[in-house]
Structures are given as structure tokens and as C-alpha cells.
Amino acid sequence: MVYVKWAFIILFWGSVAAVLEYTLPQQDVVRVVKTEVRRVDFGENSIFWAQQDTGQEGAQTVNRDVRFVETFRPNGTPRVYRNEDTGWGWPPYFKLDSSNLQAELTNLVSTAADPQWVVLRHYGWRNQLMSIFPNVVSVRPVDSPDVRLIPWFNIIFLTVFFSILWAIWVRWRRFRQRRIDPMLENVEDGFYAAGDAIEEKSSSFRKWLDTWKSK
């Protein structure tokens, strides 16, 4: 039972960590080398793709055009992003300007000889096996790839999030100590008392039988 409990706890908090890691914004310093639109066929990975641009036909399709952004990191590693509206759904970025953002990204295309470094703010994962791409939320140019990035939003959000969880846990613990534990103790005492009563009656019955045997 203890192993089941810990397995459930690990699974629960692992799922929470995965959702937060996927949803919270991240920042990358990159050099944009190309922007394009590709026709994408959706399969089992469709959950990791956003919806169609806000205002377009809402019917689900097996394929549609998706904006992509090809970049390189300062160490020369390629990095590909998608650029999709999130609309009013999840995650709650309320991104409705992917067309304008694509124009900004195209305007920031540069070469290795004359690089223009930018900070891409995005969410999501990059997984080549499942063809998953992070979604760009915003872009801003920077003078150097050595710019220091501090995730202020994530720091504040996680601080508030875990503070709320701590407050809920403390209140639950106090409630359990005041209400639930005494009730469980009363139930347990009742079981013990009932067991003692049954044992006493059984003992009396055995003594009565013994009196008949002696006769």
C-alpha cells in the first residue's frame, strides 16, 4: 500500500511538473535564418499543435498551413519553431497576432556574417521523434547573444503557485487534526470496544458451557 501511495504521489507531481514546464514561457537567444509556411498533416501529435488562426473556419482538419521559423543558436545548433495563434484556449497566452509576428520575424532574418540576435519567447517542447515544435509568442532584437535573461514571470508565478499549495496543505492538515483524526480515533475506539464486548460475551458463554460439562 505504501508503494502504491508513493507511486501515485510521484505520478501526480510529475504530471504537474510536465504541464508547468510545457506551458510556462521560455526565452531563447537565436539568429533567424528563414521563415516559411508549410502544409502539415496532423496525426497522434495533434494535441501539441494549436488551433487555426482566430477568425478562420473552426472545423477540425487533418492538415493545414502552419508558419515556421528556422533559427540558429549562438553555438551553431539549429532550432525550429512554429508560429500559431493560441486564441482563447490553452495555454492562456491569448495570442491572436501570428501573422504580424511572422512579418516581424521575417524582417529580422540575418546571416552568419552579419548576425542580428533576437530573443524568442515561446512555450512548448521540441521533439524530433514526434515532430513537436515550440510555439513562438513574441520576439525582440538584442545587441549581443550574451544578453542576460531572467525569467521574472516564471519566478513570480511559481512563487505564488507554491505559496497557494503550501497554504492549502497547512489548512488541510489543521482541518484533519481537528476534525478527521478525532473522528477516526472514535471509530477505532468503537471497534475496540465492540471487540472487547464480543470477547467478554464469548468468554461468558464458554464458562456457561463448562458448567454444563461438569454436570
N, C-alpha and C positions, 0 to 999 in steps of 0.2 A: 504493500500500500504506500509505503514511503517513497519507493521508486516511481510509482505512478504519479504521486503528488509532485515530485521534483521534475519529472518529465513534462507534466502539464505546465508547471511554472516556467521552465526553460523554453518550451514551445510558445507560450503566451508572450513572454518578454522578447523572445527572438523575433516574433511576428511584429510586435510594436516597434522594435529597433529597425527592422527592414522597411516598414511603412514610413517611418520618420526619415531614414536615410534616402529613400527614393523621393520623398515629397519635398523635403526642405531644400531651399535654394543652395546652389554651389557656384563657385566662381573659378573660371579658368583663364589664364593668360595665354592667348594664342595669336597666330597670324592667319587671317582669312586669305585663302588662295582661290576659292571658287564658290559660287552659289548657283544652284540649279533646281529644276523641278523634275521629279521622277514619278513614273507611274508605279505604284506599289500594290502588290497583291497581298491581301491580309490572310493570315492563317491562324495557327494556335497562339501567335504572339499578338493578336489584335488588341488584347487588354492593355498593352503597353503603348498603343497609339492613341492620339487624341481624336477628337471629332472633326468633322468637316468645318471649314471656315464658317463663322457665325453669319447667318443670313442665307446660306445656301440650302439646297434640298436636304431635308432631315432624314430621309430614308437611308437605311444601312446598305452599304455597298461592299462588294468583295474586293474592289480595287478603286483607287482614286489617286489624284496627283498630290504629291507631298513635296514641300520645299525642303531642300537640304543645304547644309553649309559645310564645306570642306576646309579644314584648318590644319595648321602645324603648331606644335608646342615649341617653346624655346630650345628644347633638347632634340628637336627634329622628329619627334613622334607624331604621326598623323592622328587626327581626331575629327570624326564626322558627327554632326548634329542634325537634328530635324528642326523645323520651324513651323509649328502648328498652333492654331488657336486652342485655348482651353475652354473658352466660353464661360458658362456659369456652372460648369460641372467640377469634377475633381481632377487634379488638385486645384484648390481655390485661388488661382492666380488671376482669374478674370481677364485673361489675355485675349484681346479682340483685334490686335493690330499686326498680325503676322505679315501681311502684305507690305506695310510700311517698314517693318523691321527687316524684311528681306531686301528692300531698297537700301536701307542704311548699311546692311552687311555687304551688299554688292559695291557700295561706294567706298568701303574700307578694304577692298581687295588690294593686296600688295605682293611684292616679290621678295625673294630672299636677299637680293642685292639692296633693295630699299624697303625694309620691312616697316609696316605700320602695326604695332602691337595693340591689341584690344583685350578688354575683359568681358568675357561672355558669362552672363548669369543664366543659369539653367537648372533644371531638375531632371531626375531620372538616371538610368544606368546605360552604359554601353556594353553590349554583349554580342560578340560576333557570331557565336553559335546560334543564338536565337534571333539575330538581326534586330536588336533593340538599340535605339539611339536616344540620347538625352535631348530634351526639348529646350531650345533657346528661349529665354524670357526677355532679355534686354542685352544691349551692347554699349560699351563706352570705350573710346580710344584712350590709350595711356602712352606716356613718353618712353617707357622702358619696360622690358619684361621682368625686371627686378622689383616691380611695384609690390608693396606690402598690402596684402588683402586680409582684412579682419572681418569675420562673419558675424557682424553685430546682431543681425536679425536672429540667426540661429542661437546665439548666446542668450539673448533676451527670451526667445521663445522657449528654449529648453529649461531655462531657469524658472520661468513661470509654470511650465508644464509639470516639472518635477516638484515644485512647491505645492501645486494643487494636489498632486498624487500623495505627497507627504501629509498634507492637511487631511485628506480623505482617510488615509491609513490610520493616523492618530485618532481621529474621531471614531472610526470603526472599532479600533482597539479599546477605546474607553467605553463605547456602547456595549461591546461584547463583555467587558469585565463587569459592567453594571447590570446588564440585563440577561445576556445569554448564559454566561458562566454560572451565575447563581441558579438559573432555571435548570441547567444541565445537572448541577450538583443535587438539586432537589429530586430530579428524576432518578439520578443514580442512587440517592439515599432511599427513595421509594422502592427501587428494585431490591436493594439490600434488605430493607425491612420486610418486603414481601417474601424474599428468600428465607429470612430468619423465621418468619411466621410459618412458612411451609415446613421448614425443618423441625420446628417445635411441634407442629401437629403430627408430623411423621413419627417423631420420637415418642409422643404420647400414644399414638396408635400402636407402635411396636411394643410399648410397655403393656398395653391392654391385651395384645395378643399373647405376650409372655405369661400374663396371669392365667389365661385360659390353658396354655400348655402345661403349666404347673399342676392344674387340676386333672 
